[in-house]
Amino acid sequence: MIDVETGRVIPDQSVVIRGDRIVEVASQRRVVLARSSRVISGEGLFLMPGLWDAHVHVFSAEGEPDVALPLYILHGVTSIRDMGALVPLREQLTISEAIAAGNRVGPRIVPAGAMIDGPPGSWPGQMVAASPEEGRLRVREAANLGWTSVKAYSLLDRATYLAIADEATKLGLPLYGHVPEAVRLDEAVAAGQDVVEHVGRVTKACSRDEAEMVVGAQAALSQDEPFDALMAEMAAHTMRTFKTWDEKLCRRTVDRLAAVGIAVAPTLMVADFYLGDDPQADDPRMLTVPANIREGWGEPDFRRAAMTDDMLAIAPEAVRQDRRTFKLAHEAGVTILASSDAAFLNPFLFHGFTLIEEVERYVDIGLSPGDALATATINPARLFGNDGETGRVEEGRRADLILLRRSPLEDIRALREIETVVAAGRVFDRNDLDALEADLRRRAEEAVPD
């Protein structure tokens, strides 16, 4: 059994599950089972807590949950934080309830997608606030609907963002999301933002020119077409950040994040899309994606279209800069939350598998396998109020577990070698997982392109 917190492997352990709870963890010699118990042999295998993906979008397209939720179980991800649902909260909760009742296959879902953006909004379905008064109203509306957190987005102006942060604090709602382009990172820290989504925004705060770039973003938001103006402004920021990134400033920036306890959900795998590192059509990851979604991924994308030739030329170095920022944040003690940004709206970011690649990338950058595992187990469990529920293999915790053929403490790629997944006490052995994958591949081919 793997103790992620200490980085130790504890041999010869038995774990007893009743319902959705772990009721006993002890040496094999001490455990006495009822005759009716189902026994799963773990001889020669490694047991660890189920994984978290702290930034996903399961509800970004019609029919997406039917594909996404089983894919998380297939890859050992037993908890997800959904960051941008485009469907009502009640619909999300209904799906969560079906999973909890055993009527649907999927991970535990933490809904965190009450997005508030500035006008005209970046995505359909977002709440929009054009003033501080509207910002406060949107926070209260979110609370009244049952949301337990608020997500800020990129088009908010400074005054509206600060009002949203203040109102969220008054109502006891955590503030997650993007640091808006018209807000400095230190202002978001002072305002009480709890999680910064995407490490690139931390990288920008490591630029000597961050304050000037924020002024430029605010000016863009005052234009007749604020979305297009801001996209153009942000494209220029990429080059400017690359040229003015300062390591000493970056160390001070991440030290402050660590000091106040702000977490970062890095979503490093997003960079592969901008590097043009697209998978081939026969890549196994593609075969569980519905054919109509795959076809859409092959169409021109507005995010790539915004990249100039100069930006494309520096893209590999800019990605390495983001990774350097990430490593400095980890070294400073910033809480890192493994996060994929997987969504049908985000080409080639795969539900389930991209989280595994994200954790592997952390090790490639310099984290130990144990520290990388903590980003997908202990860290999110602590932050999202589930420290007593998930993240460890202990009595009283939710039975969210994965059984691996090799130890990920020795080789992080062992996360790809799953033998069994237990999600809230529901067991999926290798045959079950293979059947899930076969069904997903079959249904993916039935989704005929329009």
C-alpha positions as CSV (number, residue, x, y, z in Angstrom):
1,M,0.0,0.0,0.0
2,I,1.3,3.5,-1.0
3,D,1.2,6.2,1.7
4,V,1.4,9.3,-0.5
5,E,2.0,11.7,2.4
6,T,5.1,9.9,3.6
7,G,6.2,8.5,0.3
8,R,6.4,5.0,1.8
9,V,5.3,1.6,0.5
10,I,3.7,-0.4,3.4
11,P,3.8,-4.1,2.6
12,D,1.2,-6.9,3.3
13,Q,-1.8,-4.7,4.0
14,S,-5.5,-5.5,3.7
15,V,-8.2,-2.9,3.2
16,V,-11.8,-3.7,4.2
17,I,-14.6,-1.8,2.5
18,R,-18.2,-1.6,3.6
19,G,-20.5,0.4,1.4
20,D,-18.6,3.5,0.2
21,R,-16.3,3.5,3.2
22,I,-13.0,2.0,4.2
23,V,-13.7,0.4,7.6
24,E,-10.3,-1.3,8.3
25,V,-6.7,-1.1,7.2
26,A,-4.4,-3.7,8.8
27,S,-1.9,-6.4,8.1
28,Q,-3.3,-9.4,6.4
29,R,-2.8,-11.6,9.4
30,R,-5.1,-9.4,11.6
31,V,-8.1,-9.0,9.2
32,V,-11.0,-11.4,9.7
33,L,-13.6,-11.3,6.9
34,A,-17.2,-12.5,6.7
35,R,-17.7,-15.5,4.5
36,S,-19.9,-13.5,2.2
37,S,-17.1,-10.9,1.6
38,R,-15.7,-10.4,-1.9
39,V,-11.9,-10.8,-1.9
40,I,-9.8,-8.9,-4.4
41,S,-6.3,-10.2,-4.5
42,G,-3.7,-7.5,-4.6
43,E,-0.7,-9.8,-4.4
44,G,2.3,-8.2,-6.2
45,L,0.2,-5.0,-6.8
46,F,0.3,-1.5,-5.3
47,L,-2.8,0.2,-3.8
48,M,-3.1,4.0,-3.6
49,P,-5.8,6.6,-3.3
50,G,-7.9,7.4,-6.3
51,L,-6.8,10.4,-8.3
52,W,-8.3,14.0,-8.6
53,D,-8.5,16.2,-11.6
54,A,-8.9,19.7,-10.2
55,H,-9.8,21.5,-13.5
56,V,-12.2,19.9,-16.0
57,H,-15.2,20.8,-18.1
58,V,-17.5,17.8,-18.3
59,F,-20.5,19.7,-19.4
60,S,-19.1,21.8,-22.2
61,A,-20.9,20.0,-25.0
62,E,-24.1,18.0,-25.5
63,G,-23.6,14.4,-24.5
64,E,-20.2,15.0,-23.0
65,P,-20.9,13.5,-19.6
66,D,-21.8,10.2,-21.2
67,V,-18.3,9.9,-22.5
68,A,-16.3,11.9,-20.0
69,L,-17.5,10.3,-16.8
70,P,-16.6,6.7,-17.6
71,L,-13.2,7.9,-19.0
72,Y,-12.3,9.2,-15.6
73,I,-13.0,5.9,-13.9
74,L,-11.1,4.1,-16.7
75,H,-8.0,6.1,-15.8
76,G,-8.3,5.9,-12.0
77,V,-9.7,9.4,-11.5
78,T,-12.3,9.1,-8.8
79,S,-12.9,12.9,-8.1
80,I,-13.1,15.9,-10.4
81,R,-13.7,19.6,-10.0
82,D,-15.8,20.9,-12.9
83,M,-14.8,24.4,-13.7
84,G,-17.2,25.6,-16.3
85,A,-20.4,23.9,-16.8
86,L,-22.7,25.2,-19.5
87,V,-25.7,23.4,-18.0
88,P,-27.8,24.3,-14.9
89,L,-26.4,23.3,-11.5
90,R,-29.5,21.1,-10.9
91,E,-28.7,19.0,-13.9
92,Q,-25.2,18.5,-12.7
93,L,-26.4,17.5,-9.2
94,T,-28.8,15.0,-10.7
95,I,-25.9,13.3,-12.5
96,S,-23.9,13.3,-9.3
97,E,-26.8,11.7,-7.4
98,A,-27.1,9.0,-10.1
99,I,-23.4,8.2,-9.7
100,A,-23.7,8.1,-5.9
101,A,-26.6,5.7,-6.2
102,G,-24.7,3.4,-8.4
103,N,-26.9,4.1,-11.4
104,R,-24.2,5.7,-13.5
105,V,-20.5,5.2,-13.9
106,G,-18.4,8.2,-12.9
107,P,-16.2,10.0,-10.4
108,R,-17.3,12.3,-7.5
109,I,-18.0,15.7,-9.1
110,V,-17.3,19.0,-7.3
111,P,-19.3,21.7,-9.2
112,A,-17.2,24.8,-9.3
113,G,-18.3,26.4,-12.5
114,A,-20.4,29.5,-11.5
115,M,-18.5,31.6,-14.0
116,I,-18.8,35.4,-14.0
117,D,-17.3,37.2,-16.9
118,G,-17.3,40.7,-18.2
119,P,-19.4,41.6,-21.3
120,P,-20.0,40.2,-23.8
121,G,-18.8,37.0,-22.1
122,S,-16.2,34.5,-23.4
123,W,-18.5,31.4,-23.6
124,P,-22.2,30.8,-23.9
125,G,-24.0,30.3,-20.6
126,Q,-21.7,32.5,-18.4
127,M,-23.1,35.0,-16.1
128,V,-22.0,38.5,-17.2
129,A,-21.3,41.5,-15.0
130,A,-20.5,45.0,-16.4
131,S,-20.2,46.9,-13.1
132,P,-19.4,46.3,-9.5
133,E,-23.1,46.4,-8.6
134,E,-23.8,43.7,-11.2
135,G,-20.8,41.7,-10.0
136,R,-22.2,41.6,-6.4
137,L,-25.6,40.7,-7.8
138,R,-24.2,37.8,-9.8
139,V,-22.4,36.4,-6.7
140,R,-25.7,36.5,-4.8
141,E,-27.5,34.9,-7.6
142,A,-24.9,32.1,-7.7
143,A,-25.3,31.5,-4.0
144,N,-29.1,31.5,-4.2
145,L,-28.9,28.8,-7.0
146,G,-26.8,26.6,-4.6
147,W,-23.3,27.2,-5.9
148,T,-20.7,26.8,-3.2
149,S,-18.0,28.7,-5.0
150,V,-17.5,31.4,-7.7
151,K,-15.3,31.4,-10.7
152,A,-13.9,34.7,-12.1
153,Y,-13.2,35.0,-15.8
154,S,-10.9,37.0,-18.1
155,L,-13.1,39.8,-19.4
156,L,-13.9,41.3,-15.9
157,D,-12.7,44.8,-15.3
158,R,-10.8,45.6,-12.1
159,A,-13.5,47.3,-10.2
160,T,-16.1,44.6,-11.0
161,Y,-13.6,41.8,-10.1
162,L,-12.8,43.4,-6.7
163,A,-16.5,43.7,-6.0
164,I,-17.1,40.0,-6.9
165,A,-14.2,39.0,-4.6
166,D,-15.6,41.1,-1.7
167,E,-19.1,39.8,-2.1
168,A,-17.8,36.2,-2.3
169,T,-15.9,36.7,0.9
170,K,-19.0,38.1,2.7
171,L,-21.0,35.1,1.6
172,G,-18.3,32.6,2.5
173,L,-17.8,31.4,-1.1
174,P,-14.3,30.5,-2.3
175,L,-13.2,32.4,-5.3
176,Y,-11.6,30.4,-8.1
177,G,-10.8,31.0,-11.7
178,H,-8.8,33.2,-14.0
179,V,-7.1,36.3,-12.7
180,P,-8.8,38.8,-15.1
181,E,-6.4,40.4,-17.6
182,A,-7.2,43.8,-16.2
183,V,-6.1,42.8,-12.6
184,R,-2.6,42.3,-11.3
185,L,-1.9,39.0,-9.6
186,D,-1.0,40.8,-6.3
187,E,-4.4,42.5,-6.4
188,A,-6.1,39.1,-6.8
189,V,-4.0,37.8,-3.8
190,A,-5.1,40.8,-1.7
191,A,-8.7,40.3,-2.8
192,G,-8.7,36.8,-1.5
193,Q,-8.6,34.6,-4.6
194,D,-8.2,31.0,-3.4
195,V,-7.0,29.2,-6.6
196,V,-5.3,30.6,-9.7
197,E,-6.3,28.5,-12.7
198,H,-3.5,28.1,-15.4
199,V,0.1,28.8,-14.5
200,G,0.5,31.2,-17.4
201,R,-1.1,33.9,-15.3
202,V,1.6,33.4,-12.7
203,T,4.2,33.6,-15.4
204,K,2.8,37.0,-16.5
205,A,3.1,38.3,-12.9
206,C,6.8,37.4,-13.2
207,S,7.2,40.0,-15.9
208,R,8.6,43.4,-15.0
209,D,5.9,44.8,-17.3
210,E,2.8,43.2,-15.7
211,A,1.4,46.5,-14.5
212,E,1.6,48.0,-18.0
213,M,0.0,45.0,-19.6
214,V,-2.9,45.2,-17.1
215,V,-3.4,48.9,-18.1
216,G,-3.5,47.8,-21.8
217,A,-6.0,45.1,-21.0
218,Q,-8.3,47.6,-19.2
219,A,-8.1,49.9,-22.2
220,A,-9.0,47.0,-24.5
221,L,-12.1,46.3,-22.4
222,S,-13.4,49.8,-23.1
223,Q,-13.4,49.2,-26.9
224,D,-16.6,48.7,-28.8
225,E,-15.6,45.0,-29.4
226,P,-14.0,44.2,-26.1
227,F,-13.5,40.5,-26.7
228,D,-11.6,40.9,-30.0
229,A,-9.7,43.9,-28.6
230,L,-8.6,41.8,-25.5
231,M,-7.6,38.8,-27.6
232,A,-5.3,41.1,-29.7
233,E,-3.9,42.7,-26.5
234,M,-3.3,39.3,-24.9
235,A,-1.4,38.1,-28.0
236,A,1.0,41.0,-27.6
237,H,1.3,40.1,-23.9
238,T,2.7,36.7,-24.7
239,M,5.7,38.1,-26.5
240,R,6.2,40.9,-23.9
241,T,6.0,38.4,-21.0
242,F,8.6,36.2,-22.6
243,K,11.0,39.1,-23.0
244,T,10.6,40.6,-19.6
245,W,10.3,37.5,-17.3
246,D,12.5,38.0,-14.3
247,E,13.6,35.1,-12.0
248,K,14.1,37.2,-8.9
249,L,10.7,38.8,-9.3
250,C,9.2,35.4,-10.0
251,R,10.6,34.0,-6.7
252,R,9.1,36.9,-4.8
253,T,5.8,36.3,-6.6
254,V,5.5,32.6,-5.8
255,D,6.8,33.1,-2.3
256,R,3.8,35.4,-1.6
257,L,1.4,32.9,-3.1
258,A,2.8,30.3,-0.8
259,A,2.7,32.6,2.2
260,V,-1.0,33.3,1.9
261,G,-2.0,29.8,0.8
262,I,-3.2,30.4,-2.7
263,A,-3.1,27.3,-4.8
264,V,-2.3,27.0,-8.5
265,A,-4.0,24.6,-11.0
266,P,-1.3,24.6,-13.7
267,T,-2.9,22.9,-16.7
268,L,0.5,22.5,-18.3
269,M,-0.8,20.1,-21.0
270,V,-2.7,22.9,-22.6
271,A,0.6,24.1,-24.1
272,D,0.8,21.1,-26.4
273,F,-2.2,22.4,-28.4
274,Y,-0.4,25.7,-29.1
275,L,2.8,23.9,-30.1
276,G,0.8,22.0,-32.7
277,D,1.6,18.7,-31.0
278,D,-1.6,17.0,-32.2
279,P,-2.2,13.3,-31.9
280,Q,-2.7,11.2,-35.0
281,A,-6.2,9.9,-35.9
282,D,-5.3,6.3,-34.8
283,D,-3.9,7.4,-31.4
284,P,-5.7,5.3,-28.7
285,R,-6.7,8.5,-26.9
286,M,-8.7,9.6,-30.0
287,L,-10.6,6.4,-30.3
288,T,-12.9,7.1,-27.4
289,V,-13.7,10.6,-28.6
290,P,-17.0,10.8,-30.5
291,A,-16.4,11.1,-34.3
292,N,-18.2,14.4,-34.5
293,I,-16.0,16.0,-31.8
294,R,-12.9,14.7,-33.5
295,E,-14.0,16.3,-36.7
296,G,-14.5,19.6,-34.9
297,W,-11.0,19.4,-33.4
298,G,-9.7,19.3,-36.9
299,E,-11.2,22.7,-37.8
300,P,-9.4,26.0,-37.4
301,D,-9.5,27.3,-33.8
302,F,-9.7,30.9,-32.8
303,R,-7.0,30.5,-30.1
304,R,-4.5,29.2,-32.6
305,A,-5.6,31.8,-35.1
306,A,-4.6,34.6,-32.7
307,M,-0.9,33.4,-32.7
308,T,1.3,35.5,-34.8
309,D,4.4,34.2,-36.6
310,D,6.6,35.8,-33.9
311,M,4.5,34.0,-31.2
312,L,4.8,30.7,-33.0
313,A,8.6,31.2,-33.2
314,I,9.0,31.6,-29.5
315,A,6.3,29.2,-28.4
316,P,8.7,26.3,-27.4
317,E,10.8,28.7,-25.2
318,A,7.6,30.4,-23.8
319,V,6.4,26.9,-22.8
320,R,9.7,26.2,-21.0
321,Q,9.3,29.6,-19.2
322,D,5.9,28.5,-17.9
323,R,7.5,25.2,-16.7
324,R,10.2,27.2,-15.0
325,T,7.6,29.3,-13.2
326,F,5.8,26.1,-12.2
327,K,8.9,24.6,-10.7
328,L,9.7,27.8,-8.8
329,A,6.2,27.8,-7.4
330,H,6.5,24.2,-6.3
331,E,9.9,24.9,-4.7
332,A,8.4,27.9,-2.8
333,G,5.7,25.6,-1.3
334,V,2.8,26.7,-3.4
335,T,0.0,24.1,-3.3
336,I,-0.2,22.5,-6.8
337,L,-3.4,20.9,-8.0
338,A,-3.1,18.4,-10.8
339,S,-5.4,19.7,-13.5
340,S,-6.0,18.9,-17.2
341,D,-8.5,21.4,-18.5
342,A,-10.1,18.5,-20.4
343,A,-13.2,19.3,-22.4
344,F,-14.7,18.7,-25.8
345,L,-14.3,22.5,-26.3
346,N,-10.5,22.1,-25.7
347,P,-9.1,20.1,-28.6
348,F,-6.8,17.2,-27.7
349,L,-7.3,17.5,-23.9
350,F,-8.7,14.1,-23.1
351,H,-10.9,13.3,-20.2
352,G,-9.0,11.0,-17.9
353,F,-5.8,10.4,-19.8
354,T,-4.6,14.0,-19.9
355,L,-4.6,14.1,-16.1
356,I,-2.1,11.2,-16.1
357,E,0.1,13.0,-18.7
358,E,-0.1,16.2,-16.6
359,V,1.2,14.4,-13.5
360,E,3.9,12.7,-15.6
361,R,4.9,16.2,-16.9
362,Y,5.4,17.4,-13.3
363,V,8.0,14.7,-12.8
364,D,9.7,15.5,-16.1
365,I,10.0,19.1,-14.9
366,G,11.7,18.0,-11.6
367,L,9.1,17.0,-9.0
368,S,9.7,13.7,-7.3
369,P,7.1,11.0,-8.1
370,G,5.8,11.4,-4.5
371,D,5.3,15.1,-4.8
372,A,3.6,14.7,-8.2
373,L,1.2,12.1,-6.7
374,A,0.3,14.5,-3.9
375,T,-0.9,17.1,-6.5
376,A,-3.5,14.6,-7.6
377,T,-4.5,13.2,-4.1
378,I,-3.7,15.0,-0.9
379,N,-3.6,18.5,-2.1
380,P,-7.0,18.7,-3.8
381,A,-8.5,16.7,-0.9
382,R,-7.4,19.2,1.6
383,L,-8.3,22.3,-0.4
384,F,-11.9,21.3,-1.4
385,G,-13.0,20.4,2.1
386,N,-12.5,16.6,1.7
387,D,-9.4,16.1,3.7
388,G,-11.3,13.6,5.8
389,E,-12.9,12.0,2.8
390,T,-10.3,11.3,0.1
391,G,-6.6,11.5,-0.6
392,R,-5.4,8.7,1.7
393,V,-6.1,5.0,2.3
394,E,-7.4,5.2,5.9
395,E,-10.3,3.9,8.0
396,G,-13.3,6.2,7.7
397,R,-12.4,7.6,4.3
398,R,-14.3,7.2,1.1
399,A,-13.3,4.0,-0.7
400,D,-11.7,5.7,-3.7
401,L,-8.7,3.5,-4.6
402,I,-6.7,2.3,-7.5
403,L,-4.7,-0.9,-7.7
404,L,-1.6,-0.7,-9.9
405,R,0.8,-3.3,-11.4
406,R,3.9,-1.2,-10.5
407,S,4.7,1.4,-7.9
408,P,4.3,5.0,-9.2
409,L,6.9,6.1,-6.5
410,E,9.5,4.3,-8.6
411,D,8.1,5.2,-12.0
412,I,5.2,7.7,-12.4
413,R,4.2,6.0,-15.6
414,A,2.9,3.1,-13.5
415,L,-0.3,5.2,-13.3
416,R,-1.0,3.9,-16.8
417,E,-1.0,0.3,-15.5
418,I,-4.3,0.0,-13.6
419,E,-5.6,-3.3,-12.5
420,T,-8.6,-2.2,-10.5
421,V,-10.5,1.0,-9.7
422,V,-12.7,1.4,-6.6
423,A,-15.0,4.5,-6.7
424,A,-17.0,5.1,-3.6
425,G,-16.9,1.4,-2.9
426,R,-17.9,0.3,-6.4
427,V,-15.4,-2.1,-7.9
428,F,-14.2,-2.0,-11.5
429,D,-11.8,-4.8,-12.1
430,R,-9.7,-5.1,-15.3
431,N,-12.5,-6.9,-17.2
432,D,-14.9,-4.1,-16.2
433,L,-12.5,-1.4,-17.3
434,D,-11.8,-3.2,-20.6
435,A,-15.5,-3.4,-21.2
436,L,-16.0,0.3,-20.4
437,E,-13.3,1.2,-23.0
438,A,-14.7,-1.1,-25.6
439,D,-18.2,0.5,-25.2
440,L,-16.7,4.0,-25.4
441,R,-14.9,3.1,-28.6
442,R,-18.0,1.6,-30.1
443,R,-20.2,4.6,-29.2
444,A,-17.5,7.0,-30.5
445,E,-17.7,5.6,-34.0
446,E,-21.5,5.8,-33.9
447,A,-21.3,9.5,-33.3
448,V,-21.4,10.3,-37.0
449,P,-20.1,13.8,-38.0
450,D,-22.7,16.3,-39.0
